[in-house]
């Protein structure tokens, strides 16, 4: 699943979600060698550097779940199978 992350300074980045749990998402961005973990604290998403971020969109790569999802809260997607880790390439 792809995502669009918006940082507090307005910068937006597209990334590939590698794994997700209710309060954490591991993302890799183009042209980077390392992954980034976003965590949710007090209802807000925070980057590893402590910067507040917003998840602007979730874009499915799965033919079973096609489309782009603009959500008020990514927990709508992350909680669909609560308690399990979703990862790239995994079939739930």
C-alpha positions as CSV (number, residue, x, y, z in Angstrom):
1,X,0.0,0.0,0.0
2,X,1.3,3.5,-0.9
3,X,0.8,6.5,1.4
4,X,1.2,10.2,1.1
5,X,2.7,11.8,4.3
6,X,2.5,15.5,4.9
7,X,5.0,17.1,7.2
8,X,4.3,20.2,9.4
9,X,6.3,22.4,7.0
10,X,3.9,21.4,4.2
11,X,6.3,19.0,2.4
12,X,4.5,15.9,1.0
13,X,6.2,12.6,0.3
14,X,4.9,9.4,-1.2
15,X,6.0,6.2,0.4
16,X,5.4,2.5,0.5
17,X,4.0,1.0,3.7
18,X,6.1,-2.0,4.6
19,X,4.3,-2.9,7.9
20,X,1.5,-1.3,10.0
21,X,0.0,-1.7,13.4
22,X,-2.5,0.4,15.2
23,X,0.1,2.8,16.6
24,X,3.0,2.4,14.2
25,X,3.7,2.4,10.5
26,X,7.0,1.5,8.8
27,X,7.4,3.3,5.5
28,X,10.2,3.5,2.8
29,X,10.4,6.6,0.7
30,X,11.9,6.7,-2.9
31,X,15.6,7.3,-3.2
32,X,16.3,6.4,0.5
33,X,18.2,3.4,1.8
34,X,16.5,3.1,5.2
35,X,12.9,2.8,6.4
36,X,11.1,5.3,8.6
37,X,8.8,4.5,11.5
38,X,5.9,6.7,12.2
39,X,4.3,6.3,15.6
40,X,1.0,7.5,17.0
41,X,1.1,9.3,20.3
42,X,-1.9,11.1,21.9
43,X,-3.8,10.7,18.6
44,X,-1.2,12.3,16.4
45,X,1.4,10.7,14.1
46,X,5.0,11.5,14.8
47,X,8.1,10.9,12.7
48,X,11.3,9.3,14.1
49,X,12.7,12.8,14.4
50,X,9.8,13.9,16.5
51,X,8.1,16.0,13.8
52,X,4.3,15.9,13.6
53,X,3.0,14.4,10.3
54,X,-0.3,13.8,8.7
55,X,-1.2,10.8,6.6
56,X,-3.0,12.4,3.7
57,X,-3.8,9.3,1.6
58,X,-3.6,5.5,1.5
59,X,-3.4,4.1,-2.0
60,X,-4.1,0.4,-2.5
61,X,-1.9,-1.7,-4.8
62,X,-4.1,-4.8,-4.3
63,X,-6.5,-5.7,-7.1
64,X,-9.0,-6.8,-4.3
65,X,-8.9,-3.4,-2.6
66,X,-8.3,-1.0,-5.5
67,X,-8.5,2.8,-5.2
68,X,-7.3,5.7,-3.2
69,X,-8.5,6.4,0.3
70,X,-8.5,9.8,1.8
71,X,-9.2,9.3,5.5
72,X,-9.8,11.5,8.4
73,X,-7.9,8.9,10.4
74,X,-5.7,6.1,9.1
75,X,-7.0,4.1,12.0
76,X,-10.0,3.3,9.8
77,X,-7.6,1.3,7.7
78,X,-5.2,0.1,10.4
79,X,-8.0,-1.2,12.6
80,X,-9.8,-3.3,9.9
81,X,-7.9,-6.3,11.3
82,X,-7.0,-5.1,14.7
83,X,-4.1,-6.7,16.6
84,X,-2.4,-8.1,13.5
85,X,0.6,-6.7,11.7
86,X,0.0,-6.0,8.0
87,X,3.1,-6.1,5.8
88,X,3.9,-5.6,2.2
89,X,3.0,-8.6,0.1
90,X,1.1,-10.3,2.9
91,X,-2.4,-11.7,2.3
92,X,-4.7,-11.3,5.3
